[in-house]
Amino acid sequence: MENTRVTLIVGATGAAASRVLERGRAQPGETVIGLSRNRPPGDDLWLAADLGDRVGLTAALATRPDISRIVYASRAPHGETGVEDVPANLRMLRNLVDAAEAGLPRLAHIHLIQGAKWYGMHLGPYRTPAREDDPRHPPPNFYYDQQDFIAGRQRGKDWVWSTSRPNFVLDVAPGRARNMVSTLGAYAAICRELDEPFDFPGWPSTWNALHEVTDAKFLAEGVLWMLGEPRCANRAFNMTNGDAFRWSDLWPFLAEQFGCRPGGVASRYMTFWSEGKEEVWERIRARHGLALPLDQVANWAFFDFFMGMDYDVLCSMTAAREAGFTGFVDSWRMFSDQIAAYRELRILPPA
């Protein structure tokens, strides 16, 4: 037990953090504890605490003084406007660090999972491929406030910090509708049911832009690497699949995967297009015995968000490579594998 490293995953039920928890628990010599407001049934390696409750959070962490590493992956409630609550996000992180310094004598590393919004990708075109030391865009951006806080708090301390910056984290996550693959799959299934082509709803310039994504399992690999790599101390790293695609190339491939007739660019807002499509989905669901209603499979506002990026969305992985990270993911194969997994779970219909 003396050689066991104990890691706390904060926000462990979220899209990115759940894979870090899963991968960490699969490694020998690791004890990985989750933290969220509610404890999942049957999971003894879990702390139930609210990041907004400093007293309760401090008490929860004090029950596990053996924790030495923390992965922070929580966000205050937010929509698809791109602007998020800076004071709330900063307060949550400050409460955690206060509690950690008060009750975790072995604290060695705090890692923050950020995202490409650091570069302003949600606001409009930005310099690509984005590098970790690129100039900041004009505020607000809660990532800036959080990183400035953690860097300032760490000065003179024995522990270190690091951050990862993924781009559009994709995962097989039943019931989590804010997901690119399940949303695309629901759209494709409805197009096929209505005998309509699988048109690309984004802008013509989105069709030809270079985009990239991050596999959630790959992100977990990268986060755990940063926790154990001394060269990552007090640094930020982009963490994306390492390749890029144009929707104009990927779209016919997706049409084939979904069993649809490929279409062309037909720009539309999916929040409007989707009105009344629940009835169509229910026909599909009944025919194939699918598990979930449409609002648990597709998030149309999120669809509009990523289809509206009519500019390159691309980050450099050079810093991670120079620090020794060699991982990569074939994004086309990832899309294919995740579509197959959603079908196996009866979330999406067969082709």
N, C-alpha and C positions, 0 to 999 in steps of 0.2 A: 504493500500500500504506500510505502514511503516514496516509491518511484512513480506513482500515478500522478499525472497532471490533471488538474480539475479546471474545467472551462465552463463558464456560464454564458449561455446564449440568451440575450435579452430581446424579447419580441419573438420568441422561438416558434410561434405558430404561423409566422408570416411567410411570404413567398420565398424569400431568399434564405432566411434564417433556418427554416425547417430542414433544408438540405444540409446546412452546416451541422446541425444537430445530428442528423442521420449519419453523415459521413464521419463525424468525430466519434460517435459511439461505436463505429465499426473498426476503429483503429485500436490496436493493443496498447495497453498502458494509459488509456485515456478514460477519464470520467467526465461526462458532459451533462450538465444540468440545464434544463430549460427554465425560463422565467416569463410569465405572462400574467394577466389579471386573473385568469382561471386555469386551474390545474386540469389537464386532460385526465379522464378516468383511467386508473390503473398504472399511471406513470409516477413512480416513487421518486425519480430523479427530477424533481420539479419544484420550483418556488412560485407561489402565487402572491403577486404584489402589483400594485398600481404605481407607475412611474410618477404620477402626480401627487402621491402620498409619501412625502419624505420620511416621516416617522415609521410608517408601515414598511417601506422599502428597506430602511436601515435595519429594522428588526428581522426582516426576512433574510437579508444577506448575512447577518450576524450568526445565523444558524449553520452557515457553511464557511467557517473561517479558512478552510483549506482551498478555497477558490483562488487561483493565481492568474487566470486569463479571462477576459470578458470580450464577447463579441456583441456589439450594440447594433440592432437592426430595427429600431422602433421609429415610428413617425406619428406625429399628431394627425388627426383626421384631416383629409384633404380631398379636393375634387380634381378635375382635369384642366383647370385654368392655368396651371403651371406655377402660380404663386401660392406658397404654403406659409403656415403660421410660424413665423420666426420665434416670437417669445415662448410659445408653447413647446416647440421642439428644443429650444435651448434649456428651458426649465426642466424638461424631462431628463436630459443628459446631465445637467448639473446635479439634480437629485441623485442620480445613479452614482456619479463620481463621489459626491459627498458620502453616500452610504458605503461605497467601496473603500474609501480611505479610512472611514471610521471602523469598519468591521472586518477588513480583509488584510491581515498582516503580511500575507504572501503575494500580494498583488504585484504582477510583473508586466502585464501587457493589456491595454485596452484597444480594441479594434473597432472602427466605425465603418459600417457598410453605407457608402454614399451612392452616387450615381452620376450619369453624364449631365444631369442638370447643373452640375458644378460649372460646366462650360457654357451654360445658357442655351443648350440644345432645345429647350422648351420655348424659347423666346424668338428664335429665328436663326439665320445662318451664322455660323461661327467658324473660327479657323480650324481646319482639319488637315491631317489627323491631329486631334487635340492631344496636347502634351500636358503632363501634370503640373508643369511650371508656367503654363500660359497665363497671361494677365486675366484677372477676374472681370466679369461683366458687372455693370452697375447693380447695386443691391436693390431689393432684398433677395437673399438666398440663404436659407437656414444652414446649408452646409458650411458656408463661410463662418457664420457665427459659432457653429459647433466646433469646427476645426481650430479656430482662433482660441476658443475656450480651452479645448483639450491640450493644445500646445502650450498655452500659458500656464495651465494648471500643472503640467508635467515638469516644468523647469525646476531643476534642483531635486527632483524625486528619483527614486530607484526604479520606478516603472517606466515603460515606454508606451507610445501609441503608434497606430498605423491606420490607414484608411484604404478601402477598395472602391473603385469607381466602375461598376458594370454599366451596361447599356441595354435597356429593355430585357429584363430577366425573364426567360421563358422556362416553363416547367409544366409537368403534368400535375395539375392541382384540381381535382374534382370539387365543384362547388365554388371555386374562386373565379368569378366571371371576368375579372380584369386580367385577361390572359390572351395573348395574341393568337395562339394556335387554336384554342377552343372557340374564340370569337370568329376567326376566319372559317373554321369548320362549320359553325352554325350558319354563317352567311352562305357558304357553299351549298350546304344541304337545302336551304330554303330556295336558292336559285335553281337547284336541280328539281326540287318538288314543283316549282312554278314553270318548269321548262324554259328558264331564262338562262342566257349565257352568264358565266362567272366573270362579270365585268370588274375592272379595277376601279374602285370608287374614289381614289385619291386624285390629286392634281396631276396634269401632264408632266410637270417638272418633278413631282414625287416619283413618277413612273421611271424616270431616268436617273434619279439620284442614287448615290452609293449609300447603303445603310448597313448596319451591323447589329448583332444581338449578343446576348450572353446566356448560355445554358446554366440553369440554376445549380446543377451538379458540378459543373466546371467552376462556377463562382465559389462553391464550397471548398473545392480543392485549392483554389487560390487563397482563400481566407486562411485556411489551416496552414498553408505554406507560409504566409506572412507571419502568423503567430510563432512559428518555429525558426524563422530565418533572421539572424541578427542584422543582416544588411537592410532589413525592412524597418528597422527602428526609427520612429519619428518621421515617417515618409508616407506619401500617398502613391497608389499604383492603380492605373487603369486595369480592368480585368474584363476583357471581351473575348469572344471566341477566336479572334485572330484572323478571321477572313472577312470579306464583305460581299454584298450582292446588290444587284440592281433589281427592283421589282419587275422591270420589263423582262428580265431573264428568269426570275424565280416564279412569276405568276403562272406561266404555262405548266411548270413543274407542279405547282400547287393544284392547278386544275386537274391534272392527271391523278395526283394523289387523292383528291376528293371525288374523283369520278364525274367531273363536270365538263361541260362544253366551254372551252376557254373564250373569253371575251377580250375587249380592249378597254381603253380608258373611257370611263363614263362617270365623270366627277359628280359626286352627290354627298350630302350629309347623311351619314348612316343613322343618326338619331331620328331623322325624319323618315328615311326609307323603312326603318324597322317598325314603324307604327302599324299595329294590326297584324304583325307577323307571328304573334303568339299562337294564333289558330293554325297557321301553317305548320309551325313547329310541333304542335300537339298531334297533328296527323302523322308527321314523321315519327314522333315519339311513340305513338300507339302502334304503328306498323312494325317498328324495330325493337320495341321494348326498352326504350332509352330511359335512363335513370332520373334525369333532372329536367325541370322546366327551363324555358329559354332564359329567364333572368338570372339563372345560376350557371349558364354556359357562356353567354355573350354579354359584353359591356360595350354598347354602341358609342358612348361618349369617348371611351378609350380608343375605339376603332377610329373615330374622327381625329383623335389626337395624333396617332402615329401615321395615319394617312395624310395628314395635313403638313407633314414635314417635307416640304418641296425643296430640300437642300440636303447636302451630304451630312450624314450622321456617322461619324467615324472617329475613333480614338487610337492613339499610338500605343502599342504594347512594348515599345523598346525598353522602357525603364524596368519593367518586370523581367524581360529577357536578360538584360544586363545584370540583374540581381540573382539570376540563376533559375528563373521559372521557365519551364519548357513546355507547359501544357498548351493544347489547342483543341478546337472542336470544328468538325466539318458542319457548317450551319445547314446545308441542304439535307444531310443525313439526319441531323437533329430534328428538323421539321418533319421528315418522314417517320422517324422513330416516335416522336410525340403524337403525331396523328394516329399511328397504329396503337399506341398506348391508350389514347382516349377512346378508340373503338373497342378495345378489349374491355375497358371499364364500362362500356355501354353509355358513354357520354355523347359520342358522335356516331352517326349511322355508318354502315359499311358503304364502300364505294359502289 
